[in-house]
């Protein structure tokens, strides 16, 4: 497989990005052209349904059915793939045709903002993009009658069109719309297409509209539930086209074409690469191993793909209800909030890497609240898919408030938090009534209680900051709800019924993927019993023996790597013992040792996870990449720190695999991390110095990093069992 190397003579960071990482295994990423957080993700679709094709593409496939403009990165459910374009050797006068063409990965290349492939029929495709425009370039063989097909019925997995339109404005401009139903059950996108040359003929739904030279009176308009068109260019062997998108209307899509006013594919491609170079340059890393740089920068690339733009350049958008809205203060609306995944590490990373964008991202969640009465759980195209558990917009917004993020109305945000914490759905009333979610109310009960308890802790911190003492007391109590599921006899969190009795029989290896029947979402008791990131020492105190949590964590990493049950969750993957790095509930667990005075065990486990779960190949992720979370874990951990409790502005130290990193902090300061004597064997921290002074804590705060400076890890092949053992040096826990 070819990987794009841009300006190889210059030591650019984009050359370390391989968009094919994650397109194999169950990573569910796509290799196509996009720019940071853009509305357009222009990428090939293999023309297959199935779990491993939710992004439209999987490295195992050998055909391409079209290049569509909207894709989900790393998710577990499939949707979008809107506005598909496919070059063809000749027109075909049929409504339904199989557009798939075989290709070889040897004739495929990709880099940030760029994708190219030569199909086996000798058509060469090159793709690039701006925020709202996908730019295509197609080179046809000499024998071809060059044809470009637009297909609004291009739909895979959950998605299907409900209302579509194609309108020919002139011999080089086409507009239209696509309304669809899928994971988000009300979606709409408008488009405008401009060709670099006039088409001489066109077919609508496979029917010839004109055999003569195009005239205004012959121009067509077609509105049907499913619609496609073919545009024929008999005199041009190279065709370029720009596809602009809008969520408001066709006129705004036409305006969006101004993002690429000239016909210069290479200029747009270079601009896309420059945008990515700027994005990647926010963290500059040092390593003698280019493989590690490739893993790191591809991960950093994947952290800057979603959430995606949803509004027009002027901040206007139409939500799924059809309401026309405008973001205030020249802001932009974003969508695709995979919050069950990304509250853990991606959103805290944004408080470092996205100083210009994060206010709009937070305010997009608050706009969702204004429109729907609740903060988003899993917002796709402004529609609440209600996928996964918890109300995890709360830790994201709380973290921003506690870091005094600018441009956020803290009181308005707080009222939105309270609405989620008192909602009448998602088993919240039962959680409030019983102090836990009973299993005989609904499935996933243990996961729901543990996650609600953490979210409530986040509310308590904001309440304290805003001087709301009664709320602080109330939500501090609710944050202890996890205790109600703990079984001191087994050391696991176990499901209870309304009568307070544990569900029997109990098997910690048992996994049930049906959410209504499961006790643990996408996993088992092993992976979920440790989700108390806000109160690790409180959890430790529940064990009958002083070292109970320590031993339980040790056993987690050495237990047999199997699950029981007839309908096991495929999301639990990437096993080290029963630790499952391929799914998010495990992501903080290795860092828990540092809360109980055993940071050397954190270092040991984190290094093992990095070494075994991240690779520079298509199956380089241990599970779904999940809209940036799997990558964010790597970005943090490879540098040597991680937001194990993703709300209090503390980053727990792990084991840096990189020799150094320079982080450009919001406000303009640089924070440098160095790992001296770092190697594959030297995985332990012997000592730490911050700005030249001895540093004894096993974590650092966001506030300290904002000041700039240098953190130096002295690495060693043997653990320093005296470092980080004192309570004052451990990360904070509710029970201090």
C-alpha positions in Angstrom: 0.0 0.0 0.0 1.2 3.5 -0.8 1.1 6.2 1.8 1.3 9.8 0.7 4.6 11.6 1.6 4.1 15.3 1.2 7.2 17.5 0.7 9.4 14.7 1.9 12.5 17.0 1.8 10.9 19.1 4.6 10.4 17.4 7.9 6.6 17.9 7.9 4.4 16.2 10.4 1.8 15.2 7.9 4.2 12.6 6.5 3.8 10.7 9.8 0.1 10.3 9.3 -1.3 7.1 7.7 -5.1 7.3 7.3 -5.2 3.6 6.6 -4.5 2.9 10.3 -7.8 1.9 11.7 -9.3 0.8 8.4 -8.6 -2.9 9.3 -9.6 -5.0 12.2 -12.6 -3.4 13.9 -11.2 0.2 13.8 -14.0 1.5 11.5 -12.1 4.5 10.3 -12.0 5.8 6.7 -9.0 6.8 4.6 -10.6 9.7 2.6 -10.0 13.4 2.4 -11.1 15.8 5.1 -9.8 18.8 7.0 -10.0 19.2 10.8 -13.6 18.9 12.1 -15.1 19.6 8.7 -18.6 19.0 7.4 -17.1 17.1 4.4 -15.4 13.8 4.7 -14.8 12.7 1.1 -14.0 9.0 1.1 -14.4 5.8 -0.9 -17.2 3.4 -0.1 -16.7 -0.3 -0.8 -20.4 -1.0 -1.5 -20.9 -3.4 1.4 -23.2 -3.6 4.4 -22.0 -4.9 7.8 -20.4 -3.9 11.1 -16.9 -3.5 9.7 -18.3 -1.2 6.9 -19.9 1.5 9.1 -17.4 4.0 7.8 -18.1 2.9 4.3 -14.6 1.3 3.9 -12.6 -1.6 5.1 -9.1 -2.6 4.1 -10.3 -6.2 3.3 -12.4 -5.0 0.4 -11.3 -5.0 -3.2 -14.0 -2.8 -4.8 -15.2 0.8 -4.7 -18.9 1.7 -5.4 -18.6 5.5 -5.0 -17.0 8.4 -3.2 -19.5 9.9 -0.8 -19.1 13.1 1.3 -20.1 12.3 4.9 -18.6 9.6 7.0 -18.5 8.4 10.6 -15.0 7.8 12.0 -14.6 4.7 14.2 -18.2 4.3 15.3 -20.1 1.1 16.1 -23.2 2.0 14.0 -23.4 3.0 10.4 -25.0 6.1 8.9 -24.4 9.0 6.5 -22.4 8.2 3.3 -24.4 11.0 1.7 -24.1 12.4 -1.8 -22.1 9.7 -3.7 -20.2 10.3 -6.9 -18.8 7.6 -9.1 -16.8 8.0 -12.4 -17.8 5.6 -15.1 -16.4 4.5 -18.5 -19.7 5.2 -20.3 -23.3 6.0 -19.5 -25.6 3.1 -18.6 -29.3 3.6 -19.4 -30.6 1.8 -16.4 -32.0 3.1 -13.1 -30.3 0.5 -10.9 -26.8 -0.4 -11.7 -23.9 -2.0 -9.8 -21.3 0.7 -9.7 -18.6 -1.3 -7.9 -15.2 -1.4 -9.6 -12.3 -3.5 -8.4 -9.1 -2.0 -7.3 -5.8 -2.9 -5.7 -4.5 -1.4 -2.5 -1.1 -1.1 -4.3 -2.7 1.6 -6.5 -4.1 3.6 -3.5 -2.6 6.3 -1.4 -3.7 8.7 1.2 -2.5 11.5 3.5 -4.1 14.2 5.5 -6.6 16.0 3.2 -5.9 13.7 0.2 -6.9 10.4 -1.2 -6.1 8.8 -4.6 -6.7 5.5 -6.3 -6.4 4.0 -9.8 -9.3 1.7 -10.3 -8.8 -1.5 -12.3 -10.8 0.0 -15.2 -8.0 2.6 -15.4 -10.0 5.5 -14.1 -7.8 7.6 -11.8 -9.4 9.4 -8.9 -8.0 12.1 -6.7 -9.9 13.6 -3.8 -9.3 16.6 -1.5 -11.5 18.9 0.5 -12.2 22.1 2.4 -14.6 22.5 5.3 -17.7 22.3 3.2 -16.5 21.3 -0.3 -15.3 18.0 -1.7 -13.0 18.4 -4.7 -12.8 15.5 -7.2 -10.4 15.0 -10.1 -11.0 12.1 -12.5 -8.7 11.0 -15.3 -10.3 8.7 -17.8 -8.6 6.3 -20.2 -8.6 7.2 -24.0 -11.3 4.6 -24.8 -13.8 6.0 -22.3 -16.9 8.1 -22.8 -16.3 10.0 -19.5 -19.4 9.8 -17.3 -19.9 11.0 -13.7 -22.8 9.4 -11.7 -24.5 11.2 -8.8 -26.4 8.7 -6.6 -28.7 9.9 -3.8 -29.9 6.3 -3.3 -26.3 5.2 -2.3 -27.2 3.8 1.2 -25.6 1.2 3.4 -26.3 -0.2 6.9 -29.0 1.8 8.7 -29.3 4.7 6.2 -32.0 5.0 3.6 -33.2 8.1 1.6 -36.7 9.4 2.2 -36.9 12.5 0.0 -34.4 13.5 -2.7 -34.1 16.1 -5.4 -31.7 16.8 -8.3 -32.1 20.0 -10.3 -30.0 21.0 -13.3 -29.3 24.7 -13.2 -27.1 24.9 -16.3 -24.6 22.7 -18.2 -22.1 22.7 -15.4 -24.1 23.3 -12.2 -26.4 20.9 -10.3 -28.2 21.4 -7.0 -30.3 19.1 -4.9 -31.1 17.6 -1.5 -31.1 14.3 0.3 -33.3 13.6 3.3 -32.8 10.3 4.9 -33.6 8.0 7.8 -31.1 6.0 9.7 -29.3 5.9 13.1 -30.4 9.6 13.2 -34.0 9.2 12.0 -34.4 12.6 10.5 -31.5 13.9 8.4 -31.1 16.4 5.6 -28.3 17.7 3.5 -28.3 20.1 0.6 -25.7 20.1 -2.2 -24.4 22.1 -5.1 -22.1 20.5 -7.7 -20.0 22.5 -10.2 -18.1 20.7 -13.1 -14.9 22.0 -14.6 -16.3 21.5 -18.1 -19.9 21.5 -19.5 -21.6 18.2 -19.8 -23.1 17.5 -23.2 -25.8 15.0 -22.1 -27.3 13.7 -18.9 -29.5 10.9 -17.7 -32.0 11.2 -14.8 -32.8 7.9 -13.2 -31.2 6.1 -16.1 -33.4 7.9 -18.7 -31.9 10.0 -21.4 -33.0 13.6 -21.1 -31.4 15.1 -24.1 -29.6 13.8 -27.1 -28.8 17.2 -28.4 -26.7 20.0 -27.1 -28.0 21.2 -23.8 -30.4 24.1 -23.8 -32.2 25.8 -21.0 -35.5 24.4 -22.0 -34.1 20.9 -21.9 -32.8 21.2 -18.3 -34.3 18.7 -15.9 -35.6 18.5 -12.3 -36.4 15.3 -10.6 -37.8 14.7 -7.2 -38.2 11.1 -6.0 -37.6 9.0 -2.9 -34.5 7.6 -4.7 -32.8 9.5 -7.5 -29.6 9.4 -9.5 -28.1 11.2 -12.5 -25.3 10.6 -15.0 -23.4 13.5 -16.6 -21.6 12.8 -19.9 -18.4 14.6 -21.1 -17.5 13.1 -24.5 -14.8 15.7 -25.2 -12.9 15.7 -21.8 -10.6 13.0 -20.5 -10.0 14.8 -17.2 -13.0 16.0 -15.2 -13.0 18.0 -12.0 -16.0 18.7 -9.9 -16.7 20.4 -6.6 -19.5 19.3 -4.3 -20.5 21.8 -1.7 -22.7 20.9 1.3 -25.1 22.8 3.5 -27.6 21.8 6.2 -29.7 24.9 5.5 -30.7 25.0 1.8 -29.5 24.8 -1.8 -28.7 28.5 -1.9 -26.2 28.1 1.0 -24.7 25.1 -0.8 -24.1 27.3 -3.8 -22.5 30.0 -1.6 -20.2 27.3 -0.1 -18.7 26.7 -3.5 -16.8 30.0 -2.9 -14.5 28.1 -0.5 -12.8 26.9 -3.7 -13.2 29.8 -6.2 -10.5 28.5 -8.6 -10.0 25.3 -10.5 -6.7 24.1 -9.0 -6.9 20.7 -7.4 -3.3 20.9 -6.2 -3.8 24.3 -4.6 -6.8 23.0 -2.6 -4.8 19.8 -1.7 -1.9 21.9 -0.5 -4.2 24.1 1.6 -5.7 21.0 3.2 -2.3 19.7 4.0 -1.3 23.1 5.5 -4.4 23.0 7.8 -3.3 19.6 9.0 0.3 20.6 9.4 -1.0 23.4 11.7 -3.2 21.0 13.6 -0.5 18.4 14.1 2.0 21.1 15.1 0.2 21.7 18.3 2.1 18.9 19.8 5.7 18.3 18.6 7.2 15.0 19.7 10.7 13.5 19.6 11.5 9.9 19.2 14.3 7.9 17.5 11.6 5.5 16.4 9.7 6.8 13.3 7.1 4.0 13.9 6.1 5.6 17.2 5.9 9.0 15.5 3.6 7.4 12.9 1.3 5.9 15.6 1.3 9.2 17.6 0.6 11.6 14.7 -2.0 9.3 13.1 -3.7 9.2 16.5 -3.5 13.0 16.8 -5.0 13.2 13.3 -7.9 11.0 14.4 -8.6 13.3 17.4 -9.2 16.2 15.0 -11.9 14.6 12.8 -15.0 14.8 15.0 -17.2 16.4 16.1 -18.0 17.7 12.7 -19.2 21.1 11.4 -22.9 21.3 10.9 -23.5 25.0 10.2 -22.9 27.2 7.2 -20.1 29.8 7.2 -22.4 32.4 8.7 -23.3 30.0 11.6 -26.8 29.2 10.2 -28.1 25.6 10.2 -31.4 23.7 10.1 -31.8 21.2 12.9 -33.4 17.8 12.5 -36.8 19.3 13.4 -36.5 21.6 10.4 -36.0 24.7 12.5 -33.7 27.3 11.0 -31.2 28.5 13.6 -28.1 30.6 13.9 -25.3 30.2 16.4 -24.7 33.4 18.4 -21.5 35.4 18.4 -20.3 34.2 15.0 -20.1 30.7 16.3 -20.3 27.4 14.5 -22.6 24.4 15.2 -21.0 21.0 15.5 -22.5 17.5 15.6 -21.4 13.9 16.0 -20.9 13.8 19.7 -20.0 10.2 20.7 -20.0 11.2 24.4 -19.9 7.8 26.0 -16.5 7.4 24.4 -15.0 10.9 24.2 -15.7 12.4 27.6 -12.9 10.2 28.9 -9.9 11.6 27.1 -10.7 13.3 23.8 -12.7 16.2 25.3 -10.0 17.0 28.0 -7.4 16.9 25.2 -9.5 19.6 23.4 -8.9 21.9 26.4 -5.3 21.9 25.3 -5.4 21.4 21.5 -8.6 23.3 20.5 -8.4 26.8 22.1 -10.1 28.4 19.0 -12.8 25.8 18.5 -13.7 24.4 21.9 -16.1 27.2 22.9 -18.2 26.5 19.8 -18.1 22.7 20.6 -19.4 23.3 24.1 -22.0 25.9 22.9 -23.2 23.3 20.3 -24.1 21.0 23.2 -25.9 23.9 24.9 -27.7 24.7 21.6 -28.8 21.0 21.6 -30.2 21.6 25.1 -32.1 24.7 24.0 -33.7 22.8 21.1 -34.4 19.5 22.9 -34.6 20.2 26.6 -31.7 17.9 27.5 -28.0 17.9 26.8 -26.9 15.4 24.1 -26.1 11.8 24.8 -25.1 10.8 21.3 -26.0 13.7 18.9 -25.9 12.8 15.2 -27.1 15.4 12.7 -28.6 17.3 15.7 -30.8 14.2 16.4 -30.6 12.4 19.8 -29.8 8.8 19.0 -29.9 8.0 22.7 -27.1 5.5 22.2 -25.1 4.3 25.2 -25.5 5.1 28.9 -24.8 8.0 31.3 -25.4 11.7 30.7 -21.8 12.4 29.6 -22.2 15.9 28.2 -22.0 16.8 31.9 -18.3 15.9 32.5 -17.4 17.6 29.3 -19.1 20.9 30.2 -18.1 20.6 33.9 -14.4 20.2 32.9 -14.6 23.3 30.7 -16.3 25.4 33.5 -13.8 24.2 36.1 -11.0 25.3 33.8 -12.7 28.7 33.3 -13.1 28.1 29.6 -14.1 31.4 27.9 -17.4 32.1 26.1 -19.5 29.7 28.2 -22.6 31.0 30.1 -21.8 29.0 33.3 -25.3 29.4 34.9 -27.1 28.4 31.7 -24.8 25.4 31.4 -25.4 24.5 35.0 -29.2 24.5 34.5 -28.7 22.2 31.5 -26.8 19.8 33.7 -29.5 19.8 36.3 -32.1 19.0 33.6 -30.1 15.9 32.6 -29.7 14.8 36.2 -33.5 15.0 36.8 -34.8 13.7 33.4 -37.8 11.4 33.3 -36.2 8.9 31.0 -33.1 6.6 30.8 -33.9 5.1 34.3 -32.9 8.3 36.0 -36.1 8.3 38.2 -35.3 4.8 39.4 -31.7 5.8 40.1 -32.9 8.7 42.2 -35.5 6.6 44.0 -33.4 3.6 44.9 -29.9 5.1 44.9 -29.1 2.7 42.0 -30.7 1.4 38.8 -32.4 -1.9 39.7 -32.0 -4.6 37.1 -35.7 -5.4 37.2 -36.3 -1.8 35.9 -34.1 -2.2 32.9 -30.9 -3.7 31.6 -27.4 -2.3 31.9 -28.2 -1.4 35.4 -24.6 -1.6 36.9 -23.1 0.5 34.1 -25.8 3.1 34.4 -25.5 3.6 38.1 -21.7 3.9 38.0 -21.8 6.4 35.2 -24.6 8.5 36.7 -22.6 8.6 39.9 -19.5 10.0 38.1 -21.6 12.5 36.2 -23.2 13.6 39.5 -19.8 14.1 41.0 -19.0 16.5 38.1 -22.2 18.4 38.9 -21.1 18.6 42.5 -17.8 20.3 41.6 -19.6 22.9 39.4 -22.1 23.5 42.2 -19.3 24.2 44.6 -17.6 26.5 42.2 -20.9 28.4 41.6 -21.6 28.6 45.4 -24.7 26.3 45.3 -24.1 24.6 48.6 -27.3 22.6 48.8 -26.8 21.2 45.3 -23.2 20.4 46.2 -24.3 18.4 49.2 -27.0 16.6 47.2 -24.8 15.6 44.2 -21.9 14.7 46.5 -24.3 12.1 48.0 -25.5 10.9 44.6 -21.8 10.5 43.5 -21.5 7.8 46.2 -24.3 5.7 44.6 -21.7 3.3 43.2 -21.5 1.8 46.7 -24.9 0.3 46.3 -23.7 -2.2 43.7 -20.5 -3.3 45.5 -20.3 -6.8 46.7 -17.5 -7.1 49.3 -17.6 -10.9 49.1 -16.5 -11.0 45.4 -15.0 -7.5 45.0 -17.2 -6.9 42.0 -20.0 -4.4 41.2 -23.1 -6.5 40.9 -26.7 -6.0 39.7 -29.5 -5.7 42.2 -33.2 -5.9 42.0 -35.6 -3.4 43.5 -35.7 -5.5 46.7 -32.0 -4.8 47.2 -30.8 -8.4 46.6 -28.1 -9.2 44.2 -29.0 -11.0 41.0 -28.0 -14.7 41.1 -26.2 -16.6 39.8 -23.2 -14.4 39.3 -20.4 -15.0 36.7 -18.0 -12.1 36.3 -17.0 -13.4 32.9 -20.5 -13.4 31.6 -21.3 -10.9 28.7 -24.7 -10.2 27.2 -24.8 -7.7 24.3 -28.5 -7.1 24.4 -28.7 -3.9 26.3 -32.2 -4.7 27.7 -30.9 -8.0 29.2 -27.3 -7.1 30.1 -26.1 -6.0 33.5 -23.0 -4.4 32.0 -23.0 -2.5 28.8 -20.6 -3.9 26.1 -18.6 -6.0 28.5 -18.8 -7.9 31.8 -18.2 -7.4 35.6 -14.4 -7.4 35.2 -14.3 -4.4 32.9 -17.1 -2.3 34.6 -16.5 -2.9 38.3 -13.6 -0.3 38.3 -15.6 2.6 36.9 -15.3 4.9 40.0 -12.7 7.4 38.6 -13.8 10.1 40.9 -13.4 8.1 44.1 -10.8 5.4 43.7 -9.7 5.5 47.3 -13.4 5.4 48.3 -13.7 2.2 46.3 -10.5 0.8 47.9 -12.0 1.3 51.3 -15.0 -0.9 50.4 -12.8 -4.0 50.2 -12.6 -6.0 53.4 -8.8 -6.1 53.2 -6.5 -3.1 52.9 -4.9 -4.2 49.7 -8.1 -5.6 48.2 -8.3 -3.1 45.3 -4.6 -3.5 44.5 -5.0 -7.3 44.3 -8.2 -7.0 42.3 -6.5 -4.8 39.8 -3.6 -7.3 39.6 -6.0 -10.1 39.0 -7.8 -8.1 36.3 -4.6 -8.1 34.2 -3.9 -11.8 34.7 -7.3 -13.4 34.6 -8.2 -15.7 31.6 -9.0 -13.6 28.5 -12.3 -15.2 27.7 -16.0 -14.3 28.2 -19.0 -16.5 28.7 -22.5 -16.2 27.3 -24.2 -17.0 24.1 -24.5 -13.3 23.0 -21.2 -11.8 23.9 -20.5 -8.2 23.1 -18.1 -7.8 20.2 -17.0 -4.5 21.5 -15.0 -6.0 24.4 -11.7 -6.6 22.6 -8.0 -6.0 23.0 -7.6 -8.2 26.1 -4.8 -8.3 28.6 -6.3 -10.7 31.1 -9.8 -9.2 31.5 -8.6 -5.7 30.8 -10.2 -4.9 27.4 -8.5 -1.9 25.8 -10.7 -2.2 22.7 -13.6 -0.6 24.5 -13.7 2.6 26.6 -14.7 1.3 30.1 -11.2 0.0 30.6 -9.4 3.1 29.5 -8.7 4.6 33.0 -8.1 1.4 34.9 -4.3 1.1 34.5 -4.0 4.6 36.0 -5.9 3.6 39.2 -2.9 2.2 40.9 -1.5 5.7 41.3 -4.5 6.6 43.5 -3.5 3.9 46.0 0.2 4.6 46.1 1.4 2.1 43.5 2.3 4.3 40.5 5.0 1.9 39.4 2.3 -0.6 38.5 0.5 2.1 36.5 3.8 2.6 34.6 4.2 -1.1 33.9 0.6 -1.7 32.7 0.4 1.5 30.6 3.6 0.6 28.7 2.3 -2.9 28.1 -0.9 -1.5 26.7 0.8 1.0 24.4 3.2 -1.7 23.1 0.5 -4.3 22.4 -2.6 -2.3 21.4 -1.3 0.4 19.0 0.4 -0.5 15.7 1.3 1.3 12.4 -0.8 -0.9 10.2 -4.5 -1.0 9.2 -5.5 -3.1 12.2 -3.5 -0.8 14.4 -6.4 -0.3 16.9 -7.6 -2.9 19.4 -11.3 -2.0 18.7 -13.5 0.7 17.3 -11.6 4.0 17.1 -14.7 5.7 18.5 -14.6 9.2 17.1 -11.2 10.0 18.5 -11.2 8.4 22.0 -9.0 5.4 21.2 -6.6 7.8 19.6 -6.8 10.3 22.4 -5.8 7.6 24.9 -2.6 7.1 22.8 -1.9 10.8 22.4 -2.0 11.3 26.2 -0.4 8.0 27.2 2.5 8.1 24.7 3.5 11.5 26.2 3.3 10.0 29.7 0.1 11.3 31.3 -3.7 10.8 31.2 -6.9 12.4 32.5 -8.0 9.3 34.5 -10.8 11.3 36.2 -11.7 13.5 33.3 -13.1 16.5 35.1 -10.8 17.7 37.8 -7.9 19.0 35.7 -5.5 16.4 36.9 -3.3 14.3 34.5 -1.9 11.1 36.1 1.6 10.0 35.0 2.1 6.8 33.1 5.1 5.6 31.2 6.1 7.8 28.2 7.2 6.0 25.1 8.3 9.2 23.4 11.6 10.8 24.2 10.0 14.2 24.3 6.9 16.3 23.5 6.4 20.1 23.3 2.8 21.0 23.9 1.6 24.4 22.7 -0.8 25.3 25.5 -3.7 27.7 25.2 -2.5 31.2 26.0 0.8 30.7 24.0 3.0 29.0 26.6 4.9 25.8 25.8 5.0 22.9 28.1 7.8 20.4 27.4 8.0 16.8 28.5 11.3 14.9 28.4 11.9 11.2 29.1 15.6 10.7 29.8 17.1 7.3 29.4 13.9 6.1 27.8 13.9 2.7 26.1 11.8 -0.5 25.7 13.3 -1.7 29.0 13.3 1.5 30.9 9.6 1.7 31.5 9.6 3.0 35.1 9.9 6.5 36.4 12.9 6.8 38.7 12.4 10.5 39.4 10.7 13.7 38.1 11.8 17.3 37.9 9.5 20.2 37.1 11.3 23.3 35.9 14.5 22.0 37.4 13.0 21.2 40.9 12.4 17.8 42.3 8.7 16.8 41.8 7.1 14.1 44.0 3.5 14.0 42.8 2.2 11.2 40.5 0.2 13.7 38.5 0.2 17.3 37.3 -2.6 19.8 37.0 -3.9 21.6 33.9 -3.3 24.9 35.7 0.4 24.0 36.2 0.8 23.1 32.5 -0.8 26.3 31.4 2.1 28.2 32.9 4.5 26.5 30.5 7.8 24.9 31.6 9.5 21.6 31.5 8.7 18.2 33.0 11.5 15.7 33.0 11.0 12.0 33.6 14.2 10.0 34.5 13.4 6.5 33.3 14.7 3.3 34.8 14.5 -0.5 34.2 13.5 -1.1 37.8 10.5 0.4 39.6 10.9 3.2 42.2 8.6 1.9 44.9 9.1 4.9 47.1 7.8 7.4 44.5 4.1 8.4 44.8 3.3 6.5 47.9 2.4 9.4 50.1 -1.2 10.6 50.1 -0.2 14.1 49.3 1.5 12.9 46.1 -1.5 10.9 44.9 -4.2 12.2 42.5 -7.3 13.5 44.2 -10.2 11.3 45.2 -13.5 12.1 46.9 -12.4 10.2 49.9 -9.2 11.9 50.8 
